[in-house]
Amino acid sequence: MHQPRRGKHAEVVRVLRRQIDADAHKGLAAYEVVSVRGRGGGMGDAVTADLAVLPAAWGESDDTLADAHSVALAVDVAAEEGQIARYAGAGVPVLLVVDPRRGAWTLYDRPEGGSYQGAHHGRYGDDIPVPEPLSLALATGLLPRYA
């Protein structure tokens, strides 16, 4: 369950979204607060990303839940281990967890068996290498830290 957003939480999302939007291509678009279908397929096991990059056509649909396999990148600010496992269990291919408490980030990929097989760690100031289909480097130097 997401904690209530604070201003700095929303700012992390805004800074990342601006970079993704500036590099928008290949029919993809960034959407905020997107619920992604979990293993069971219903609302009860959905996971909600702070930001999700999806096919642009998703924004024209009436769907409540996005399909996990169509997510090019999910972003969760201050996610806990249980949330990360839910993203992996749903099959979200690439998950970026930004931790403003520590000024760090982790990019997870290759979900298998309810966990991510790959984890790439960095600190604020390090670019985040987002793989295909986005293929971009997200700058983190302007991301805020929690007090």
C-alpha positions in Angstrom: 0.0 0.0 0.0 1.4 3.4 -0.9 2.1 5.9 1.8 0.5 9.4 1.4 2.6 11.4 -1.1 4.6 14.3 0.2 5.8 17.2 -1.9 9.3 15.7 -2.5 7.7 12.4 -3.5 5.7 14.1 -6.2 8.8 16.1 -7.2 10.8 12.9 -7.8 8.0 11.7 -10.2 7.8 15.1 -11.9 11.6 15.3 -12.5 11.7 11.7 -14.0 8.5 12.2 -16.0 9.9 15.4 -17.6 13.0 13.5 -18.8 10.9 10.6 -20.2 8.4 12.9 -21.9 11.3 14.9 -23.5 12.6 11.6 -25.0 9.1 10.2 -25.8 9.3 7.9 -28.8 8.3 4.6 -30.2 4.6 5.1 -29.3 5.2 5.2 -25.6 3.9 7.7 -23.0 4.4 8.2 -19.2 1.3 8.1 -17.0 1.2 8.8 -13.3 -0.5 6.6 -10.6 -1.2 3.6 -12.8 -2.5 0.3 -11.4 -1.0 -2.7 -13.0 -2.7 -6.1 -13.2 -1.2 -8.6 -10.8 -1.1 -12.4 -11.0 -4.8 -12.9 -10.2 -5.9 -10.3 -12.7 -8.2 -8.4 -10.3 -8.0 -5.1 -8.5 -7.2 -6.8 -5.2 -3.8 -7.9 -6.4 -2.9 -5.0 -8.6 0.2 -3.0 -7.9 0.1 0.8 -8.3 3.1 2.6 -9.8 3.9 6.2 -9.2 4.8 6.4 -12.9 4.4 3.9 -15.7 5.6 4.1 -19.3 3.0 2.4 -21.5 1.9 2.3 -25.1 0.4 5.7 -25.8 -2.9 4.0 -26.8 -3.4 3.1 -23.1 -4.3 6.7 -22.4 -7.3 6.4 -24.8 -8.7 3.3 -23.2 -11.3 2.8 -20.5 -9.1 0.1 -18.8 -8.7 0.4 -15.1 -5.6 -1.9 -15.0 -2.6 -1.9 -17.3 -1.2 -5.2 -18.5 2.2 -5.8 -16.8 3.9 -7.0 -19.9 3.1 -3.7 -21.7 4.9 -1.6 -19.1 8.2 -0.4 -20.5 9.2 1.1 -17.1 7.4 1.3 -13.8 8.7 3.8 -11.2 7.9 3.5 -7.5 9.2 6.0 -5.0 10.2 4.6 -1.6 8.9 1.1 -2.4 9.3 -1.6 0.2 10.5 -5.2 -0.4 6.9 -6.5 -0.5 5.9 -4.1 -3.2 9.0 -5.0 -5.3 8.0 -8.6 -5.1 4.5 -7.8 -6.2 5.9 -6.0 -9.3 8.0 -9.0 -10.1 5.2 -11.4 -9.5 3.0 -9.4 -11.9 5.7 -9.7 -14.5 6.6 -6.0 -14.8 9.7 -6.2 -17.0 11.6 -3.2 -15.6 11.1 -1.5 -12.2 12.9 1.6 -11.0 12.7 2.2 -7.2 13.9 5.6 -6.1 14.6 6.1 -2.4 14.7 9.7 -1.4 15.4 8.7 2.2 18.9 7.5 1.2 19.4 9.4 -2.0 19.7 6.1 -3.9 18.0 4.1 -6.7 17.7 0.5 -7.9 16.7 -0.6 -11.4 15.3 -4.1 -11.4 14.9 -6.3 -14.4 14.3 -9.9 -15.5 11.3 -10.9 -13.3 11.2 -14.6 -12.7 9.4 -16.7 -10.1 8.2 -13.7 -8.1 11.5 -11.9 -7.9 13.8 -9.8 -10.1 17.0 -11.5 -11.3 18.8 -8.3 -12.1 19.3 -5.3 -9.8 21.4 -2.3 -10.7 22.1 0.2 -7.9 23.2 3.8 -7.9 23.2 7.0 -5.9 21.7 10.4 -6.7 24.1 12.0 -9.2 24.5 8.7 -11.1 22.5 8.4 -14.4 20.0 5.5 -14.5 20.5 3.4 -17.6 16.9 2.5 -18.7 17.0 -0.4 -21.2 15.0 -0.9 -24.4 12.5 0.0 -25.5 13.2 3.4 -23.9 17.0 3.3 -24.1 17.7 6.5 -22.2 19.8 7.7 -19.2 17.7 9.4 -16.5 19.7 12.1 -14.6 19.2 12.0 -10.9 21.2 15.0 -9.8 18.0 17.1 -9.3 16.0 14.5 -7.3 15.1 15.7 -3.9 15.9 13.9 -0.6 13.5 13.5 2.3 14.5 15.5 5.4 
